[in-house]
């Protein structure tokens, strides 16, 4: 290898080495912060693998590398707030997107290919074993979110043209949303209990109800803040799309699902129902001839 190639290769290995030590500290810090013994042991096992990979690269660089402190802090906080699975898979996605020329490394360091393959395989296997309650109830959360987004966005669209009064729309929407969230929670409880799934029926209903009521609050909020009813409706639609985007991004990362397909499908359904009920609301207002 010429001098330029040597320097370029060293840079790539140093990047990889830094990634490994950074992830080691993230996994170790998380393993020490959770009470669940099984998850703690799994995280410590992955941390030790990251450390062994770091030591492998150090044989070639002869340098001690400090972890990326900001990354360690960021992924630790994200994992604590949004769940271990989401935080760690987001970190692994970031590693995949890192600008490291692995093909150049393996070309000159053949043993590196085995390290890279083992790391990917082991981490996927180990991360899939993490038992996280919130992911066990994703179906219940999806039910609450889906129903609230489709039903309430449509309801608010219909009420907007029928009433054309932001306070009345907010009041009617809030009453409808609260009643629907309680009804949905009870339905989820009875449904889960009747099929005898592994999920706790009460917890399933709580997750469904909470997801529904939070969505209701966010969708109605513009009607309490703004005075123009059409601007309120536009804001509600933007909020609905934002909720769909954030939730589907979370699920696509945590459960390795297709983000684009789920996002477009959910957005189309919500906006389709909203458009239809907006037209119905306008028709009813004209047909009945009510002026408020």
N, C-alpha and C positions, 0 to 999 in steps of 0.2 A: 504494500500500500504506500502511496505517496503521502507527503506531509499533510496536504490539504484533506485527503480522505481520512487520515488518522484523526485530524482535528474535528472533522464533521462527525465521524463515528463516536468520538468521545463525547461530543455535545449531546447526541441522541441518547447515549447510555446514561449520562448524567441526568437527563430529563426523566428517564425511566426510573432511575435510582431515587430521585426526589419524589416521584409519584408513589413508589413503594413505601418509603418511610413516612410519607404523609398519611397514606391509608392505614399503615400500621398504627399510628397514633390515634386516628379516628376510631378504628375498631377497638383498640385497647381502652380508650377513654369511655366508649359506650359500654364495653363489657363490665367496666367498674361501676357504671352508674345505674344499671338496671337490677331489679330484684329477682327476676325470673332466672333461676339457676341454669336451666337448659339453654336459654338464649344467651346468657352470659358466657357459658362454656363454648358455644358455637362461635361467638364473636371473638373470643380469645384465641380459638383455634385458627380462625382466618387471620387474626392479627399476627400470630406467630408465622404463618405462611408468608405474609407480606414481609416480615422481618427477614425471613430466610432468602426471599427474592432480592431484598435490598442488599444483603450480605454477598449474594452471588454477583451482583453488578459491581459491588465495591472491590471485588478481586481484580476487576479490569480498570477501575478508575483510581484505586488507591486513595480515595478521598472520602471523608466523612461529610455527609450532606444533612443539613437541617431540614425539618419538615416545613411545609407551607403553613405557617401558623394561622393565617386567615382562613385557609381552606379547612383546616382541622376544626376551627371554631364554627365556621359556616355549616359544615355537614353534621357536626355534633348537634347544633341548635335545631337544624331542619329535622334531623332524626328524632329528636326529643319532642318537637312540636307536632310534626306531621306523621310520625311513625318510623320505626326502624327500617322496614322494607322499602318505603318510599325514599328515605334519605340515603340509604346505602346503594340502592339501584340507581338513584340520580347521580351519586358519586361515580359509580362504575360507568355510567353513560358518559360522564365527563371525561373519564380516563380514555374511553374509546374514541372520543372526539379530540383528544389531545394531539397536538401536532408532533407526534413522535414517529420517525421513519423506522418501524420495526423490521421492514424487509431489508434495509441497509444493515441493521444490527445483526440479524440472523445470517446474512450473507458472509459476514466476517467472524461471527461468534455462533457456530452451529448449535451449541448446547442451549442457546437462548430460546430456540424454537420450542424445545421441550418445556422450558420454564413458562413461556407464554401460554402454551396449550394447557398445561397443568393448572395454571392460575385461573384461566377462564373456566375450565371444567370444574375445579374444586369450588370456586366462589359461587358459581351458578347452583351447584348441588347444595352447598351449605346455606346460602341465602334462602333457598326454597324450603329449608327445614325450620326457619324462624317462625315461631308460632305467635301471631299478633292478632289480638282480639278484634280490632277494628276492621281488619281485612276479612275476618270470618263473617262479618255482618255487612259486607259491601252490598250484597243483594238488597238488604233492607234499606240502606242509605240510597241506593239507586232508585228504589221504589218511591221513597219519599220525595227525592229530588225530581224525578221524572213526572210524577203525578202533579206536584206543585207547579212545576214549570209549564207543563202543557195546560193544566186546568186553570190555574190562576192567571197566566198570561192571557189566555183566551177570555176569561171572565172580565179581567180589567179592560181588555180591548173592547168588549161588548158594552160594558158599563160606561166607558169613556165617551162613546158616541151617544149612548142612550141618555145619560145624565148630564154630561158636559159641565160637571161641578166637581172640582178636585176633592173637596172635603167629603162630599157624599160618596164619591167613588172610593175614597180611602176607607171610609167607614164600612161601606157595603163589602169591599174587598177583604177588609180585616176580619169581619164577622164570618164571611164565607171561608176564608183561609183557616181560621182557628177551628171552626166546626169541621172542615174537611180534614185537618191534621189529626184531630181526635178520632174521627171516623176511620181514617187510614191506619192509625196506630192500633185501634181495636181490631180492624180487619186483618192486619199483619199478625197480631197476637193469636187470633183464632186460626188463621191459615197455617202458621208455623206449628201451632200445637196439634192441629189435626193431621198434618203429614208426618209428624214425629221426626223432624230433621234433627241434626246434631246441634243446631243453634237453640239457645235458650229463648223461649217464646216471649217472655217479658222483655228481655234485652233487645230482641228483634223489633218489637213494637216501639220501644223507647228510641232506638236508632232511627226508625222510620218517622216517628212523630217529630223528633228534633230536627231531622233533615228537612222535613216539610215546613215546620214553623219558621226556621231560619230563612228558608227560601221565600216564604210568604212575606216576612218582614222586609227583606231586601227588595222585593218586587214592588211593594206598596210604598216604600220610603219616598220615592219622587213625588207622590201625590200629597204627602205631608209637607214637603219642602217647597215645591214649585206651585205657581198659580195657573199657568197655562195648561189646559188639559191635554192638548196635543203634544206639548213638550214633555209632559209627564209620561204619556204613552211611549214616546220615542225613547225617553230615559229608561223606562221599564224594559223595553226591548233590548236596549244596550246592556242593561244589568243582567237580563236573562242570558244573553249570548256570552257575557263574561263569566257567569256561573257555570254555564255549559263548558266553556273553554277550560276553566280552572279545574273543574271536577274531572273532566275527561283526560286532561293532562296527568292529573294525579293517578287516576286508575290505569292509564296506559303505561306509566312508569312502574307503579307498584305491582301490576299484574301482567306486564308484558303484552298489552293489547294494542290493537291498531288505533292510534289516536285519531287520525284524519277521518276514517270511516265512521267512528262513533260520534265524533263532534258534528260532522255534517248531517248525520241521520237525526240526532237529537235536536239540532238547530232547525232543520227542515220541519220536523213535527211540531215543535213549539211555535214557530212563526206561522206555519200553515194553519194551525188551530186559531191563533191570534187573529190572523187575517180574516178567516171565515166568521168568527164571532164578532169582529168589528163590523163586517157587512151586515150580519144579522141584527146587531144593535142599532145600526143606522136604519135598517128596514123597519124594525119594531117601533122606533121613535117616530118615524114618518107615518106608519100605519095607524098607531094609536093616537098620534097627534099631541103627545105630552110635551109641554114646555116647562123647564125648571129654571 
